[in-house]
Amino acid sequence: MQELNWAVLGTGGIAGDMAKSMEAAGRHFYAAWNRTQQRAEDFAARYGVEKVYADLEELLSDPQVDAVYIATLHDTHFPLIMKALEQGKHVLAEKPITLNSRELAEAEALAKEKGLYLAEAMTIWHMPLYQELWKLMEQGELGKAQIITANFGSFREYDMSSRFFAMELCGGALLDIGVYAISAVRSFLDECPGTVKSQMKRAASGVDEQSVILMENSQGQMANVSLSLHSKQPKRVMISCEKAYIEIMEYPRAVRAVITDAVTGSRKEIQAGEEKLALFYEIRDMEKAVERGDASGLHLTWSRDVLQIMTDLRKEWGLQYPKEIW
């Protein structure tokens, strides 16, 4: 498969995780940019990046750059996506791909106009384990998914200036961790939920600290999502089907699932993929899409559904970020 020259925009923690995952696959970023140049230079030295740019426009105009991976804060994704697409680069943007559905619609339209590929760096879309589980569901061996539960809870100290809680940094549980839970749910539903109800508790800063979200689609499939930024929960998804149930622990980068037969109670374990390659699978699937001219493996339609759910929830909660336009 043809390898693309990748540039990374933003050199924080998740960019480091991606660089390590690429190294595990024998790959490196070609170029890097960060608002603080010294951080970009340190990142390049640590991870074998060939070029460091102090000027974003100069990086995006480099004809050697085929694609960019955006690893900056939530509110910067949309403007960076649009700049990169305008310069003819394929784009893989960290979750959530944009702040809201309006932004994603504009980005999709520009990508289509330019003949480029746009995708969300959502591990669940790309981990081999999920590909195996989706095949099982399609084959009907487990029966229809009836109820899905997804939990994600982190304990973050109450620092209202941190990116987790700060309103001006677009903090809150929904965009930071809820996107994983809702993405996992969406991937096992036959269609997007049309009914979404919730209860939400605000942090002192005004962002969502914790919430419980109930969803149902027209086929009667239901889901329950439980989120918290100030209380630890297991990262656990359970898909209750007619003939069995699936349990996935540490589901954002899962490599193992257990399927329990609803009648006999017998258990079967499925393993697929490697955790150290979790983020690299996103790169690999983008390169497959470019080479084959087939974007189906990027699951942007699911990203669109998930973002619509989150946008509608925040509108219901009255949680609009500074300078955000819905």
Backbone torsions as a table, in degrees:
resi	resn	phi	psi	omega
1	MET	NA	137.4	-179.3
2	GLN	-66.7	131.6	178.2
3	GLU	-91.2	138.9	176.4
4	LEU	-93.8	153.6	170.3
5	ASN	-84.1	117.8	-175.5
6	TRP	-104.8	139.3	169.8
7	ALA	-113.4	144.9	177.6
8	VAL	-109.7	130.9	176.2
9	LEU	-106.7	111.1	-173.3
10	GLY	99.0	130.9	-174.6
11	THR	-126.8	40.0	177.8
12	GLY	-84.9	-156.1	-173.0
13	GLY	-61.5	-45.8	-176.6
14	ILE	-70.6	-31.3	175.3
15	ALA	-65.0	-38.2	176.0
16	GLY	-64.0	-40.1	176.7
17	ASP	-61.1	-41.7	179.4
18	MET	-65.6	-42.4	-179.8
19	ALA	-61.6	-39.8	178.2
20	LYS	-66.3	-40.2	179.7
21	SER	-66.2	-38.0	176.5
22	MET	-65.9	-41.0	177.5
23	GLU	-59.4	-39.2	179.4
24	ALA	-63.2	-24.4	177.9
25	ALA	-97.4	5.8	179.0
26	GLY	79.2	26.8	-176.4
27	ARG	-125.0	162.6	176.8
28	HIS	-143.6	155.2	170.4
29	PHE	-66.5	145.1	175.3
30	TYR	-81.2	-40.0	-174.6
31	ALA	-144.1	159.3	-179.6
32	ALA	-143.5	148.0	174.2
33	TRP	-141.1	142.6	172.9
34	ASN	-147.0	151.8	179.4
35	ARG	-57.7	-34.7	174.4
36	THR	-99.1	109.6	-172.4
37	GLN	-60.7	-37.5	-178.5
38	GLN	-60.3	-37.4	178.1
39	ARG	-65.2	-38.1	177.8
40	ALA	-66.2	-39.8	179.3
41	GLU	-66.9	-40.3	177.3
42	ASP	-63.4	-42.2	178.9
43	PHE	-61.5	-45.6	-178.8
44	ALA	-62.1	-41.5	179.6
45	ALA	-66.0	-36.8	-177.5
46	ARG	-73.1	-35.5	-170.8
47	TYR	-116.2	14.0	173.8
48	GLY	68.9	36.3	178.4
49	VAL	-80.1	133.1	-173.7
50	GLU	-71.1	-43.5	-173.2
51	LYS	-129.9	142.5	175.2
52	VAL	-120.5	131.8	-179.8
53	TYR	-113.7	132.6	172.7
54	ALA	-84.6	-25.0	-177.5
55	ASP	-110.7	121.6	-177.9
56	LEU	-62.2	-42.5	-178.1
57	GLU	-61.9	-36.0	179.2
58	GLU	-66.2	-40.8	177.3
59	LEU	-62.6	-47.1	-175.8
60	LEU	-68.8	-19.9	178.1
61	SER	-92.1	-2.4	178.4
62	ASP	-70.6	116.5	-178.0
63	PRO	-66.7	-15.4	178.4
64	GLN	-77.8	-16.1	178.5
65	VAL	-83.9	117.0	179.0
66	ASP	-91.5	-35.9	-173.2
67	ALA	-149.1	153.8	177.4
68	VAL	-123.0	145.2	173.8
69	TYR	-110.6	119.1	-176.5
70	ILE	-97.2	116.8	-174.8
71	ALA	-125.9	34.2	-179.7
72	THR	-96.4	-175.7	-179.4
73	LEU	-68.4	157.0	-172.7
74	HIS	-47.4	-48.4	-170.5
75	ASP	-71.1	-12.2	179.9
76	THR	-94.7	-9.8	-175.8
77	HIS	-57.7	-52.0	-173.9
78	PHE	-59.7	-52.1	-179.8
79	PRO	-62.5	-34.8	179.1
80	LEU	-71.0	-38.9	175.9
81	ILE	-58.3	-47.2	-176.6
82	MET	-65.1	-40.2	177.9
83	LYS	-62.7	-44.5	-177.8
84	ALA	-66.3	-43.4	178.8
85	LEU	-63.8	-40.3	178.7
86	GLU	-59.5	-31.1	-179.5
87	GLN	-91.6	9.1	173.5
88	GLY	81.6	25.1	-179.5
89	LYS	-104.7	138.4	168.9
90	HIS	-66.8	150.8	-173.3
91	VAL	-131.5	128.9	168.7
92	LEU	-117.1	114.8	-175.2
93	ALA	-114.6	138.5	178.8
94	GLU	-58.5	160.9	180.0
95	LYS	-77.4	149.5	-16.9
96	PRO	-68.8	144.6	-172.3
97	ILE	-55.6	-38.9	171.3
98	THR	-140.9	174.4	179.9
99	LEU	-70.6	-36.1	-173.6
100	ASN	-150.9	174.9	-174.6
101	SER	-67.9	-33.8	178.6
102	ARG	-61.3	-45.5	-179.6
103	GLU	-62.0	-43.3	-179.4
104	LEU	-64.1	-40.0	179.4
105	ALA	-60.6	-41.5	178.6
106	GLU	-66.2	-40.9	179.8
107	ALA	-65.7	-42.7	178.6
108	GLU	-61.7	-41.3	-179.3
109	ALA	-63.1	-41.3	-179.9
110	LEU	-68.9	-41.0	178.1
111	ALA	-60.4	-41.6	178.8
112	LYS	-64.3	-43.4	179.9
113	GLU	-61.2	-38.4	-176.6
114	LYS	-88.0	-7.1	-177.7
115	GLY	68.9	37.3	-176.2
116	LEU	-116.6	165.8	179.5
117	TYR	-103.9	136.2	179.6
118	LEU	-127.6	133.5	-179.3
119	ALA	-150.8	158.4	175.9
120	GLU	-95.3	136.3	177.6
121	ALA	-80.5	67.8	179.5
122	MET	-104.7	109.7	-174.9
123	THR	-54.4	-36.1	-176.3
124	ILE	-60.2	-32.3	179.6
125	TRP	-68.2	-20.9	-165.8
126	HIS	-122.1	-13.5	-178.9
127	MET	-66.8	133.4	179.7
128	PRO	-56.1	-31.9	-179.8
129	LEU	-58.3	-45.8	-178.8
130	TYR	-65.0	-36.6	177.6
131	GLN	-59.2	-40.2	178.5
132	GLU	-66.8	-43.1	-178.4
133	LEU	-67.2	-40.5	178.2
134	TRP	-62.7	-37.9	177.1
135	LYS	-61.3	-43.9	178.4
136	LEU	-59.7	-42.9	179.6
137	MET	-64.2	-42.4	-179.7
138	GLU	-64.0	-34.1	-179.6
139	GLN	-74.5	-13.0	176.4
140	GLY	80.1	8.9	-177.6
141	GLU	-62.8	-31.3	-175.4
142	LEU	-100.1	-6.9	-174.7
143	GLY	81.9	-179.8	-176.6
144	LYS	-73.4	140.4	172.5
145	ALA	-67.3	129.4	-176.9
146	GLN	-107.9	-51.3	-179.1
147	ILE	-136.3	134.8	178.6
148	ILE	-123.3	133.7	174.4
149	THR	-119.4	137.5	-179.8
150	ALA	-139.0	126.0	178.9
151	ASN	-116.8	146.7	171.3
152	PHE	-156.4	115.5	178.6
153	GLY	-136.8	132.2	175.7
154	SER	-121.5	148.9	172.9
155	PHE	-100.3	108.4	176.0
156	ARG	-111.6	131.2	177.0
157	GLU	-59.8	148.0	-179.6
158	TYR	-72.0	85.1	173.4
159	ASP	-120.8	99.7	-172.7
160	MET	-73.2	-2.5	175.7
161	SER	-97.2	-7.0	-179.3
162	SER	-75.1	162.7	-178.8
163	ARG	-65.6	-19.8	-179.8
164	PHE	-74.2	-31.7	-174.5
165	PHE	-116.6	-17.2	-173.9
166	ALA	-72.2	128.4	178.2
167	MET	-63.7	-41.2	-177.1
168	GLU	-70.4	-15.7	176.2
169	LEU	-102.3	11.5	177.2
170	CYS	60.5	45.7	-179.9
171	GLY	-78.1	-174.1	-179.5
172	GLY	119.3	156.6	-175.6
173	ALA	-68.8	-36.4	-172.3
174	LEU	-60.9	-51.3	-176.8
175	LEU	-77.3	-26.3	-175.8
176	ASP	-84.0	-48.8	-176.9
177	ILE	-120.4	-26.9	-179.6
178	GLY	-63.0	-29.6	179.5
179	VAL	-60.9	-33.4	176.8
180	TYR	-67.6	-48.0	-176.7
181	ALA	-62.9	-46.6	-178.2
182	ILE	-68.8	-33.6	176.8
183	SER	-64.8	-44.0	178.4
184	ALA	-60.4	-45.0	178.2
185	VAL	-59.3	-50.4	-175.8
186	ARG	-58.8	-36.0	-174.6
187	SER	-68.2	-18.4	-180.0
188	PHE	-106.4	-0.6	177.4
189	LEU	-92.3	146.3	179.7
190	ASP	-73.1	-22.1	175.7
191	GLU	-155.6	165.5	-177.3
192	CYS	-67.7	140.1	176.1
193	PRO	-60.7	137.3	176.7
194	GLY	-101.4	-18.6	178.4
195	THR	-116.9	122.9	-179.8
196	VAL	-134.3	123.7	177.7
197	LYS	-126.6	154.7	-174.8
198	SER	-156.5	162.9	166.4
199	GLN	-128.1	135.9	-176.0
200	MET	-135.3	140.6	174.4
201	LYS	-112.9	130.4	179.9
202	ARG	-87.8	149.4	167.6
203	ALA	-81.6	172.5	-178.7
204	ALA	-60.1	-28.2	-179.1
205	SER	-76.5	-15.8	-178.7
206	GLY	106.0	-12.4	178.2
207	VAL	-79.5	167.5	178.9
208	ASP	-76.8	119.7	179.3
209	GLU	-88.5	-40.7	177.6
210	GLN	-152.6	157.0	-179.2
211	SER	-159.9	158.2	170.1
212	VAL	-124.2	129.1	-174.2
213	ILE	-124.3	128.5	178.1
214	LEU	-112.8	134.6	-177.0
215	MET	-133.9	149.5	175.3
216	GLU	-149.2	141.5	174.8
217	ASN	-107.7	179.9	-174.0
218	SER	-68.9	-14.2	178.5
219	GLN	-91.8	5.3	178.5
220	GLY	82.6	6.0	175.4
221	GLN	-75.8	134.8	-175.5
222	MET	-123.4	158.2	177.5
223	ALA	-146.8	150.5	178.5
224	ASN	-130.3	121.4	-179.0
225	VAL	-118.0	131.0	-178.7
226	SER	-123.9	122.8	-173.1
227	LEU	-128.4	146.2	173.7
228	SER	-156.8	139.9	172.8
229	LEU	-99.5	-1.1	-175.8
230	HIS	-134.4	18.2	173.2
231	SER	-152.3	131.5	-175.3
232	LYS	-73.3	135.9	172.2
233	GLN	-135.2	155.9	173.1
234	PRO	-69.2	143.1	173.5
235	LYS	-81.0	90.6	-169.8
236	ARG	-133.8	134.8	172.6
237	VAL	-122.6	135.8	172.8
238	MET	-127.2	125.3	178.6
239	ILE	-107.8	108.3	-179.2
240	SER	-90.3	113.4	-179.3
241	CYS	-107.1	176.7	-178.1
242	GLU	-66.1	-34.3	-173.7
243	LYS	-112.1	-9.1	-176.7
244	ALA	-168.4	171.3	170.8
245	TYR	-130.8	147.5	-177.8
246	ILE	-109.2	132.8	175.2
247	GLU	-117.5	129.3	179.0
248	ILE	-127.6	117.9	177.1
249	MET	-98.1	153.1	-178.1
250	GLU	49.4	49.6	-167.2
251	TYR	-65.8	-23.2	178.9
252	PRO	-61.5	-32.1	179.0
253	ARG	-130.0	42.6	-170.8
254	ALA	-70.8	142.6	173.5
255	VAL	-124.8	2.2	-175.4
256	ARG	-145.1	139.0	174.5
257	ALA	-139.8	152.4	177.6
258	VAL	-119.6	129.1	178.7
259	ILE	-110.9	123.9	-179.0
260	THR	-110.4	125.4	179.5
261	ASP	-67.6	131.1	-175.3
262	ALA	-69.6	-23.1	-178.0
263	VAL	-96.7	-52.1	-174.1
264	THR	-88.8	-21.8	-176.1
265	GLY	79.3	2.2	179.0
266	SER	-67.3	147.2	-175.1
267	ARG	-117.6	139.4	177.4
268	LYS	-128.6	131.7	-179.6
269	GLU	-100.8	136.3	175.7
270	ILE	-118.0	128.9	176.9
271	GLN	-123.7	138.3	178.2
272	ALA	-160.2	139.7	177.3
273	GLY	83.2	175.1	178.4
274	GLU	-128.0	133.7	-177.9
275	GLU	-61.4	-35.8	-177.9
276	LYS	-66.3	-18.6	178.8
277	LEU	-100.1	7.4	-171.9
278	ALA	-52.0	-47.6	-178.2
279	LEU	-78.8	-31.4	179.0
280	PHE	-63.6	-29.7	177.7
281	TYR	-57.4	-30.6	177.1
282	GLU	-65.5	-43.7	177.0
283	ILE	-61.8	-47.1	-178.4
284	ARG	-58.5	-44.8	-177.5
285	ASP	-69.2	-32.7	175.3
286	MET	-65.7	-41.8	179.5
287	GLU	-66.3	-36.3	174.9
288	LYS	-61.5	-44.2	-178.4
289	ALA	-61.5	-44.3	-179.4
290	VAL	-64.6	-44.3	-176.9
291	GLU	-67.8	-40.3	-173.9
292	ARG	-94.2	-10.7	-176.7
293	GLY	67.7	32.5	-176.0
294	ASP	-135.6	112.0	-176.0
295	ALA	-92.3	4.9	-174.0
296	SER	-60.6	-33.5	-179.2
297	GLY	-74.3	-5.2	178.6
298	LEU	-88.9	-17.5	174.7
299	HIS	54.0	40.4	179.3
300	LEU	-65.7	-26.7	177.4
301	THR	-64.0	-38.1	175.5
302	TRP	-66.7	-42.4	177.1
303	SER	-57.4	-39.8	179.3
304	ARG	-63.4	-44.2	178.7
305	ASP	-61.5	-45.9	-178.3
306	VAL	-62.8	-43.5	-179.3
307	LEU	-66.6	-34.6	177.4
308	GLN	-64.4	-42.5	177.4
309	ILE	-60.0	-46.4	-177.2
310	MET	-68.8	-37.2	177.8
311	THR	-64.6	-45.6	179.7
312	ASP	-63.3	-39.0	178.0
313	LEU	-62.3	-46.4	-178.5
314	ARG	-67.0	-33.0	175.2
315	LYS	-64.2	-41.8	178.2
316	GLU	-64.3	-37.3	-179.6
317	TRP	-78.7	-14.4	-174.2
318	GLY	71.2	34.5	-176.0
319	LEU	-108.8	85.7	178.4
320	GLN	-110.6	130.7	-175.9
321	TYR	-79.1	156.1	178.7
322	PRO	-55.7	134.0	178.9
323	LYS	69.7	0.9	179.0
324	GLU	-74.4	138.5	175.9
325	ILE	-116.3	119.3	178.3
326	TRP	-82.2	NA	NA
